[in-house]
Amino acid sequence: LARLNSMGGVQRQALSLAHELIALGHKVKVYTLTFFPEKCNPDLLKGLDIFALPEKFQMDTKGSLGFLAEDRMAKQLAFFIDKDTDLLNPHDTPCHHTAYYFKKYVKNIPSAWNVNELPFMRWPPEWEMEIDPNFHDVPQKSMRLSWLFYMAKSRYDNFFVRKQDAVIVFDSAHQETVRRYLGRESFIAHSGVDLGRFRYIPRRAPQREALLLSSGIFLPYRRYEDILQAMKMLFDWGYRVHLSIASDYTTGKRYFDVLQSLTNRLGLSENVKFLGRISDEELDELFRTQHIFVFPHLQSQAISAYEAMAVGLPTIVARLPGAYEILEDKKHALLIPPKDPLALAQAIKNLLDSSDLYQKISAQGAECVRSHLSWKNYAREVLTIFHHIVNR
């Protein structure tokens, strides 16, 4: 793992996989460039053997050339990995660089790279035309310059990707992105949910007043502005809704400031709570007490949405690959077009107007998660990929 410094989806994915592999009888050691246990999920850290790159090797990775500093740190980490290791499973970036250096200088063993976001694809050219520049700090470039930048960056990173024995993604969209930009085929393994922690809670449908919940680190592709604009429409239609956003907004200060300003302009300051980073216990309480989970993010990895569904929260999800490939509209969740506040407002209204629809999605959404999206299933899919590359 590159960083154990938050309660993000990548961290939950990698640490949950480690626990499941241990339960299946495998020995696992977690290596990371940076480690701040007080900011991570304490329950997931328990019982794991974790090694962090010593402080003397830490470097400033900010700026346009920060990826070169990350590469140097990744190389240093490679020499701390146990020489008796049989297989490498780097999660995200730049840990596949660590795998490359270990294979080159220490021991040539199989490596399967878990990709949640390609290192050069946070703001691909396709997105720069769609994301409002008022909501992010990404410098605007011409499309020609964008393509040149991403092509150069992908060529640089593909040097390390070619040394991976397998690439693992979580949906067909990322499978196509890997094929398009890296020329590699990849395996799909769907992320899961801790079914022991997120247990189903029977729900009563609200009427014309509801508590909405959303979560995710503050980045512009979360599209929280869509929820705010949908709330204004619902107020105009005579409904009363309240929103809680559980997220560490210090990671996107500009985006947070713009959202606060929009909240005030829409007259919603009394109805919106920016909760900041919260504990597991506080999140569990929100899952128990809120009425609807809203996931309008331009993001196909939807672990928080699956957790909400597991506890029976009717969930509204942007119609994107990943969640869209697994969920059936009006059965497991309500699927809406991305970047469409009107469709989001209408979906919330439909849940408030129909107790039958609310109860149906609550129960069947939870059953879908329990049947298909456990961490145990994820670990088995990943193990199948491990066996494939070892035998090959």
N, C-alpha and C positions, 0 to 999 in steps of 0.2 A: 504494500500500500504506500502511496506517496505521502499521505498525511493522515494521522490519527488525531485530528484536532477539532472534530465536530461530530454532530449526530446525523450527518447526511446519509443519503441513500447508498452511496458507494461504500461507506464505512459499515453500515448495517449489512450490506450484501456480503462483503468479504469476511467480516467477523462471524456472521451467522453461518456461512459456509464452513468456516474453520471449526465451529462447534459441531456441526453435523458430520463432518469428516472424522472428527475425534470420536464421536458416538458410534461411527461405523468401524472403528478400530484402527484408524490411521493416525500417525504421529504428525502433528502440524506445528510449525513455528512461523510466527508473523514477523515480517521485517518492514520497517517504515522509515521514511526520511525524517519526519518530525512527529513527535508524540506529546500530546497534552491531555493526560487522562482525565483531568477535571472538566474538559469540554466534551468528552466522549460519553457514550452510553455505558455507565458503570457495570450494568448487568452483563453486557456482551464482552467486557474485558475480563471478567472473572474466569479463572481456569485456563487462560491462554498464555502461552510462552511468547512474549513480545520483546523484540529488540529494536531500538531506535538508533539511528546514526548519531554518533557522539557529537556534542556541541561544537567541538573544534573544527568539524568538517562542514558546519552549517554556513550557508551563503545567502546573500540577498538575491532573490529570484524575481524582483519586480523589474518592470521596463520591457522594452521590445526584445532585448537580448537575454532576458531572464531564463529562457529555455536552455541556454548554454550553461548557465550556473546550475540549473537542475540536472543537466546531463553530467556535470562533474560530480555532483552529490550522488547521483545514481551509480556512477562508476565506483565511488568510494564504498557505497553500501554493498556492492557485489563481493568485496573481499572479506566481509564479515559473515557471509552466509556459510552455514555449516557445510563442509566438504562432503559429508555423508548424505546430503540431500539427494533425493531420487527424481524429483519433478518440481518445476517452478510454475507458479500460477500468479504472475503479476496482474494486479488490478489497477486499471486506469493508467495514467501517464504521470511521470516518466519511468514507471517501474519496469516497463518492457526494455528500457535501456539497461537497467540493472541486470535483467535476465541475459541480455546480449553480452555484457561484460563478464558475467559469471561463466557463461558458456564458452567464451573466447579465452579467458585467462585462468579459469579455475577448473571447471569440469563441464564437458559437453553433455548435458542431460536434456530431456524434453522440456519444453516450455509452452504453456497455453495461456495466452494473453486475454484477460477479461476486459472488454472495451465497453465503457459506458458513454464515453464521449471522445471522439478522435481528437488528438492534441491540437490540431490546427483547424478544428471545425466548430469552435464555439460560436463564431459569427460568420458562417459561410456566406458567399455572395447571394445565395437564394434568400437568405433571411434579411440581409442589409436593406433590401428594398421594402421589407414588410414591417420592420421594427421602428417605432416612432423614436427619432433621435432625442426627443425631450426626455425619454425615460432611461437613457443609458449613457455611458461614458465612452463608447466605442467610436473612434474617429471615423468620420465618413470619408470614403474613398470612391473614386470612380469604379465602375464595374470592371473595367480593364485592369486597373491596378489591383483590385481585389482578387481577380482570377490569377494574376501573376504572383501575388503574395501567397495564396493558398497552394498554388501549384508548386512553388519553390519550397514551401514548408512541407508539403506532402512528400516531395522527392527526398528531402533531408530525412524525414522521419521514416520513410519507407525502407531506408537502409537498415534500421533496427527491426522494423516489422518483418522483413524477409527472413530474419533469423528465428522467428517464432514458429514453433511446430504446429500451432493451431491458434486461431482467433475465435473468441467466444463473444457473441453479442446477445441482446435480449429481445430483439424484434427484427422483422424483415426490413424495416426502414434502415436500420443500422447495417444490416447485412448488405443492402444495396449500396450504402455509402462506402463501406469497406471495399466492395467490388469496384466501385466507380473511381475512388481516389487512390486506392492502394493496389488494385488489381489482384486482390486475394479473395478466396472463398472463405466463409466463416460458418461456425456452428451456432445454433440458437439454443439458449438455456434460459427459461423464464424465471425471473426472481420470485421470491416467496414472501411469506408472512409468518411470524411467530404465532402459531395457532394456540399455543399454550397461554400466551399473554393476551392476545386479542380474541376474546371469546364473545360469542353472539349474545346480544342483549335484546329481548323483545321490545318493540317500540310502539308508542301510541302516536298516531298522526297528528301534527299540529293543525290549527285551523288557519286563520288569516294573519297569525303572527308566528315567526319562526326564528330560530337561532342557527345561523350559518357558520360553518367552520372551514378554514382553508389553512394550508401550511406549505412550507418550502422556503429555503434560503432566498433572500431578496435578490433576485436577478430579473432583468426586464422580461425574459421569456415566461415568467410566472403569470403575467397578464392579470395582476390583481386589479388593475384599472377596469377590466371588464366586469368584475364583480361589483365594484362601486357604481358603475353606470347602470348595471342591471338593478341594483338596489333602488336607485333613483326612479327608474321606471315602475318598480313594484310599489313604491310609495305613491306615485301618481295614480296607480290603479287602485289604491285603497288598502294595500297590504302593509304590514309592519314587520320588517326584518332587521335583525341585528347580526353583525359579522365580527368574528374573532379570527385574527391571523396569527398563527403560532409560527414565528420565524425570527431568526437572528438578523435584524435589519441593519446591523453595523457592517455587514458584508456588502451592502449596496446603499450607501448613505444618500447618494443623489436620487436614486430611485425611490427611497423611502421619503425623502423631502417632497418629491413631486406627488407621491400618493397622498401625503398629508395635506398638501395644498388642494388637490382634487377633492379630497374628503370634505374639506371646509367649503369649497365652492359649491359642492352639491348639497350642502346643508346636512351632512351625515355625521358630523363630529360626535354627536351623542349616541350614535348607533354603530360605530366602528371602534374596535379595540385592537391596537397593535401590541401584542403580548411580548414580543421579543423572544429570546431563547428560554424555553421552559423545560422542566424536568419530566421524566417519564411518568411520574405520578400525576403531574398536572395535565399531561396529554391524555392519560387514561381517564381522568375526570372529565375532560372536555368530550371525549368520545362517548362517555356515559350520558352527558347532559345536553349536548347539542342535537339539532334535528336533521340537518342536511349538510353533507360534505361537498364542497365545490372545488373542482380541479380543472380550471380553464387553461392550464399551463401548456405552452408550446414544447411539450416534453413527453416522450413516449414511455419513459420509465416511470411507473406510477405506484411505487411501493406505498406511499402514504395513502393513496386512494384505496389500495387493496386492504390496508389495515383498517381504514374506516368501514369498508364494506364488510370485513370480517366481524366487526362488532355490531353490524346491523344498521349502520348509518346509510340511508339512501344517498347515492353519490351521483354527481353530475360531472361528466368527463368530456374534455375536448376530443373530437373524433380524429385521433391520430393513430398511426401504427403503434404496436405495442399493446396498450390497453384495449384499443379498438379490435385487435386481432383475437382477443380472448373474450371480451364482453359483448353481450347481445343487447341491443337497444330496447328499452322498455321492459326488459326481463331482469337483467343483472344490474343495470344502471341506465341513466339517461345520457345519451351521447349527443353532443351538440357540435356544430361547426366551430372551428377555432376562430378566435378574434371576433366573436359575434355576441355583444352584450344583450341584444334583443332576444336571441335564441336562448341565452342563459336565463334571462328574466322569465321567459315563457316556460322554461323547464321547471324553475322554482315554483311558478304559479301552478303548473300542472300537479306538482306534488302536494301543494297546499289545498288544491281544489278536490283532490281525489284520495280519500282514505284507502281505497282498494289498491290504487297504484302505489301509494306510499308503502303499505304493508307488503305488497308483492315484491317490490324491489328490495326492501329491507331483508326479507327472508331469502329470496332467490339469489341476491347478490352475495350474501354470506355463504350460502351453500356452494356457489361457484368458486369462491376463494378457498373454502375448505377442501373442495374436491381437486383443485388444479394448481393451487399457488402456495403450497407449503414450502418451507426451507428444506424439508426432507426430500421433496420431489426435485427441487433445484439441485441439491447435492448429488442425487442419483443421476440427473442429466449431465452434470459436470463430470462425474466419475466415468460415465460412459465415454465422454470425450477424452478423458485422461487415458483410459484403457486403449482407446483407438490409436492415439499417437504413440503410446509406448509399444504396442504390438507392431505398429507400422515401422 
